[in-house]
């Protein structure tokens, strides 16, 4: 459960928490963001459109970047060297 919570925090869901389980039920994670009304759709955490906490994947390597269609600094540096 800790890995799931860390992954959510790294994707901008900074207020997400583990919900203590009730007897006979598994623990759950409550998806929350400090900048929008985040929600989970079919188990996939989603920010509202335009949320400043939204993260995107680098188009080259998949690492986290700030803007859709952006390339991370490592990939840009590799293109400049090459």
C-alpha positions as CSV (number, residue, x, y, z in Angstrom):
1,X,0.0,0.0,0.0
2,X,3.0,2.3,0.7
3,X,4.2,1.9,-2.9
4,X,0.8,2.9,-4.2
5,X,0.7,6.0,-2.0
6,X,4.2,7.0,-3.0
7,X,3.3,6.7,-6.7
8,X,0.2,8.8,-6.2
9,X,2.2,11.5,-4.4
10,X,4.8,11.5,-7.2
11,X,2.0,12.1,-9.7
12,X,0.7,15.2,-7.9
13,X,-2.0,13.5,-5.7
14,X,-0.3,15.1,-2.7
15,X,-3.1,14.7,-0.2
16,X,-3.8,11.0,-0.9
17,X,-4.1,8.8,2.2
18,X,-4.6,5.2,3.2
19,X,-8.0,4.5,4.6
20,X,-7.9,2.1,7.5
21,X,-9.7,-1.1,6.6
22,X,-12.9,-2.1,8.3
23,X,-13.2,-5.7,9.5
24,X,-13.4,-8.1,6.6
25,X,-12.4,-5.5,3.9
26,X,-9.0,-4.6,2.4
27,X,-7.2,-1.3,3.0
28,X,-8.0,1.4,0.4
29,X,-6.3,4.6,-0.8
30,X,-8.3,7.8,-0.9
31,X,-7.1,9.9,-3.9
32,X,-6.9,13.6,-3.2
33,X,-5.1,16.6,-4.6
34,X,-4.5,20.0,-2.9
35,X,-5.1,21.9,-6.2
36,X,-8.2,20.2,-7.7
37,X,-11.1,17.8,-7.1
38,X,-9.2,14.6,-8.0
39,X,-11.1,11.4,-8.5
40,X,-10.5,7.8,-9.5
41,X,-12.2,6.4,-12.6
42,X,-12.2,2.6,-12.8
43,X,-9.2,2.6,-10.5
44,X,-7.2,5.3,-12.5
45,X,-6.4,8.5,-10.5
46,X,-7.3,11.6,-12.5
47,X,-6.7,15.4,-11.9
48,X,-9.1,18.0,-13.2
49,X,-8.2,19.5,-16.5
50,X,-5.7,22.4,-15.9
51,X,-4.6,21.3,-12.5
52,X,-1.1,22.6,-11.7
53,X,-0.2,19.3,-10.0
54,X,-0.8,17.3,-13.2
55,X,2.4,15.5,-14.4
56,X,3.2,14.1,-17.8
57,X,5.7,11.6,-19.2
58,X,8.7,12.5,-21.3
59,X,8.1,11.7,-25.0
60,X,11.6,10.1,-25.2
61,X,12.0,8.0,-22.0
62,X,8.8,8.2,-20.0
63,X,10.3,10.1,-17.0
64,X,8.0,12.7,-15.3
65,X,8.0,16.2,-16.9
66,X,5.8,19.3,-16.3
67,X,4.2,19.7,-19.8
68,X,2.5,17.4,-22.2
69,X,4.7,16.6,-25.2
70,X,7.8,17.8,-23.4
71,X,11.2,16.1,-23.2
72,X,13.1,15.8,-19.9
73,X,16.5,17.5,-19.4
74,X,18.4,14.3,-19.7
75,X,17.0,13.5,-23.2
76,X,17.5,17.1,-24.3
77,X,21.1,16.9,-23.2
78,X,21.6,13.7,-25.1
79,X,20.3,15.3,-28.3
80,X,22.6,18.3,-27.9
81,X,25.7,16.0,-27.4
82,X,24.8,13.6,-30.2
